[in-house]
């Protein structure tokens, strides 16, 4: 009788493994369908996500795009040159670390061109394993319109110089800073952020963290930068104050 029962054990294990396999396949299919649905979702409109302590954070989800864009707005008693100064002065490792804690290198590739009003710099960000370091090769340009609105355009130019082995060059980055004079010494500071770190990196984490990360930066970190004497007293010949 014992010998007759022995073959039943392998059959039971086969049934268990089959059910596990079906379960895993079902989970994978559900995740794929959810991701497909999410990527193709979106209103294509800016939507208010957070409005606290004088900071407004908006998000924009475009159907077919897996990157959520964010727009953050604050107002304060700042000069236009003061708002622009952190982007135009001190392109070095110390400043890079103030913007990104994981910054490990910063180099000037194209010094400031006073005629075309732009420069190119290379920032290297380190990440824990298994993620590779990221290189941000960015063109920073500035212009001011007839209403004295200052726009600083920070755009990725990934192929401006040769790629470095062992590092992922960020292909998609287009951040726009806009400083609008409102009168009586008050200015509005607006950041529109569109970035993907590319390569092997969970974009959904950036999408999830974007709302709170942008709020914290604009509400706490940026005001501290702007109060530095070198920024408060900054003057640029190509920026007309209100």
C-alpha positions in Angstrom: 0.0 0.0 0.0 2.9 2.4 0.8 4.4 1.9 -2.7 1.0 2.7 -4.3 0.9 6.1 -2.6 4.4 7.3 -3.4 3.8 8.5 -7.0 1.1 10.9 -5.7 3.7 13.2 -4.1 5.4 14.4 -7.4 1.9 14.9 -8.9 0.9 17.2 -6.0 4.1 19.2 -6.4 3.5 19.6 -10.1 0.1 20.9 -9.4 1.5 23.4 -6.8 4.2 24.6 -9.2 1.7 24.9 -12.0 -0.6 27.1 -9.9 2.4 29.3 -8.8 3.4 29.6 -12.5 -0.1 30.6 -13.5 -0.2 33.1 -10.6 3.1 34.7 -11.6 2.0 35.0 -15.2 -1.3 36.5 -14.1 0.5 39.1 -12.0 2.9 40.0 -14.9 0.0 40.3 -17.3 -1.9 42.5 -14.8 1.1 44.7 -14.3 1.7 45.0 -18.0 -2.0 46.0 -18.6 -1.9 48.5 -15.7 1.3 50.1 -17.1 -0.2 50.2 -20.6 -3.4 51.8 -19.2 -1.4 54.3 -17.1 1.0 55.3 -19.9 -2.0 56.0 -22.2 -3.9 57.8 -19.6 -3.8 61.5 -18.7 -5.8 64.7 -19.2 -3.1 66.6 -21.1 -4.0 69.5 -18.7 -2.1 71.1 -15.8 -3.8 69.9 -12.6 -3.2 71.4 -9.1 -1.7 68.8 -6.8 -0.7 70.8 -3.8 -1.3 74.4 -2.6 0.3 75.1 0.8 2.4 77.8 2.5 2.5 79.9 -0.7 3.6 77.1 -2.9 1.5 75.6 -5.7 2.5 72.4 -7.4 0.8 71.3 -10.7 1.2 68.1 -12.6 0.8 67.3 -16.3 0.3 63.8 -17.7 0.3 63.5 -21.4 -1.3 60.3 -22.9 1.4 58.0 -24.3 4.1 59.5 -22.1 5.5 57.7 -19.0 6.9 60.9 -17.6 4.8 63.2 -15.4 5.8 66.9 -15.7 5.6 69.2 -12.8 5.2 73.0 -12.4 5.9 74.7 -9.1 5.2 78.4 -8.3 6.2 80.7 -5.5 6.2 84.4 -4.9 8.5 86.5 -2.8 10.4 89.8 -2.4 13.2 89.0 -4.9 15.0 90.9 -7.6 15.1 89.3 -11.0 18.9 89.1 -10.9 18.7 87.4 -7.5 16.4 84.7 -8.9 18.6 84.2 -11.9 22.0 84.2 -10.0 22.0 80.5 -8.8 21.7 79.4 -12.4 24.3 81.7 -13.8 27.0 81.8 -11.1 29.3 79.2 -9.5 29.0 76.2 -11.8 31.2 74.1 -9.6 31.1 70.9 -7.5 30.1 72.7 -4.3 27.1 74.4 -5.9 26.2 71.1 -7.7 26.1 69.4 -4.3 23.7 72.1 -3.0 21.3 71.2 -5.8 21.9 67.5 -5.8 23.3 65.7 -2.7 24.5 62.8 -4.9 26.5 65.1 -7.2 30.1 63.9 -7.5 31.5 66.0 -10.4 30.8 69.3 -12.2 32.7 70.6 -15.2 32.3 73.7 -17.5 32.2 72.5 -21.1 31.4 75.8 -22.8 32.1 78.9 -20.7 29.4 81.6 -20.5 28.9 83.3 -23.9 27.9 86.9 -23.1 26.6 87.5 -26.7 24.4 84.4 -27.0 23.9 84.3 -23.2 24.3 80.5 -22.6 26.8 78.0 -21.2 27.2 74.2 -21.2 28.1 72.2 -18.1 28.4 68.6 -17.2 27.0 67.3 -13.9 27.6 63.8 -12.7 25.2 62.2 -10.2 26.0 59.0 -8.3 23.4 56.4 -7.5 23.5 53.2 -5.3 23.9 49.9 -7.1 22.5 48.5 -9.4 21.9 52.0 -10.9 24.6 53.5 -13.0 25.8 57.1 -12.5 24.0 59.8 -14.6 25.6 62.6 -16.6 23.6 65.8 -17.1 25.1 67.6 -20.0 23.0 70.8 -20.0 22.7 74.0 -21.9 21.6 76.9 -19.7 20.4 80.0 -21.6 18.7 83.2 -20.4 16.5 85.8 -22.1 14.2 88.6 -21.0 11.1 89.8 -22.9 9.6 93.2 -23.3 7.6 92.7 -20.1 10.8 92.1 -18.2 9.9 88.4 -17.7 13.2 86.4 -17.4 13.3 82.9 -18.7 16.1 80.4 -18.0 16.0 77.4 -20.2 17.9 74.3 -19.0 18.0 71.7 -21.8 19.9 68.4 -22.1 22.4 68.4 -25.0 23.5 64.7 -24.6 25.6 64.5 -27.7 27.5 67.8 -27.4 30.6 65.9 -26.3 31.6 62.2 -26.4 29.9 59.9 -24.0 31.8 58.4 -21.1 32.0 54.7 -20.4 30.1 53.4 -17.4 27.8 56.4 -17.2 24.3 57.0 -18.5 24.0 60.3 -20.4 20.5 61.8 -19.6 18.7 62.2 -22.9 15.6 64.0 -21.7 15.8 67.1 -19.6 14.0 70.3 -20.2 13.5 72.5 -17.2 12.2 76.1 -17.6 12.6 78.7 -14.9 10.5 81.8 -15.3 10.7 85.0 -13.2 7.8 87.4 -13.6 7.9 90.9 -11.9 4.6 91.6 -10.1 5.4 95.1 -8.8 6.4 96.5 -5.4 9.5 94.4 -5.4 7.6 91.1 -5.6 8.3 88.5 -8.2 6.9 85.2 -9.2 9.2 82.2 -9.6 8.0 79.3 -11.7 9.7 76.0 -12.4 8.4 73.7 -15.1 10.2 70.3 -14.9 10.4 67.6 -17.5 13.1 65.0 -16.9 13.7 61.3 -17.3 17.0 59.7 -16.1 16.8 57.1 -18.8 18.5 53.7 -18.8 17.7 51.2 -16.0 15.8 53.4 -13.5 12.3 53.2 -12.1 10.6 56.3 -13.6 7.5 55.6 -11.6 9.4 56.5 -8.4 10.3 59.9 -9.9 6.7 60.4 -10.9 5.5 59.5 -7.4 8.0 61.6 -5.6 7.8 64.6 -7.9 4.9 66.4 -6.2 6.4 66.4 -2.7 10.0 66.8 -3.9 9.2 69.9 -5.8 7.2 71.4 -3.0 9.9 70.8 -0.4 12.6 72.3 -2.7 10.7 75.4 -3.5 9.4 75.9 0.0 12.5 75.2 2.0 15.7 74.9 -0.1 15.4 77.5 -2.8 14.7 80.4 -0.4 17.9 79.5 1.5 19.9 79.7 -1.7 18.5 83.0 -2.6 19.4 84.6 0.7 23.1 84.1 0.1 24.9 87.5 -0.2 26.4 86.6 -3.6 22.9 86.0 -5.0 21.1 88.8 -3.2 23.6 91.4 -4.5 24.0 89.9 -8.0 23.6 92.2 -11.0 23.6 91.3 -14.6 23.8 93.8 -17.4 21.4 91.8 -19.6 18.6 91.7 -16.9 16.5 94.8 -16.4 14.9 95.0 -13.0 11.3 96.0 -12.3 
